[in-house]
Amino acid sequence: MELPGAAAENIVLPMMSESANRSKLWRIIAVLGIAPALLHAVPARADEVADIYQRLQNDPRNAALNLQYAAAAEKAGKLKWALPAYERALSSDPGNREAKSGIDRITARLRAEANRP
């Protein structure tokens, strides 16, 4: 699913700015399967990744929270951080297509990086 730029600016950004809405937003994103479209819509901030990581420490089996962390880490270019989060999400929710897609995407990118001269 492709997310138009206007949606990222008018819907996603305002919701992400309010921490109360962040968790709700990521659950919606996980259900709709639009996280890949968001990966390129808004760059991840280092404090965003750290904030999600802190929340993940309290609930490490939470599939939606792991997907949120994985997407933020991937946007920040931290592929080796994103992969285990996608794997935890898939372990918690074996039918999760977003987690499977993330694992495939990250694995392919890491493999490509390893094969570079």
Buried (B, 14 or more C-beta within 10 A) or exposed (E): EEBEEEBBEEEBEEBBEEEEEBBEBBBEBBEEEBBBBBBEBBEBEEEBBEBBBEBBEEEEEBBBBBBBBBBBBBBBEBBEBBBBBBBBBBEBBEEBEBBBBBBEBBEEBBEEEEEEE
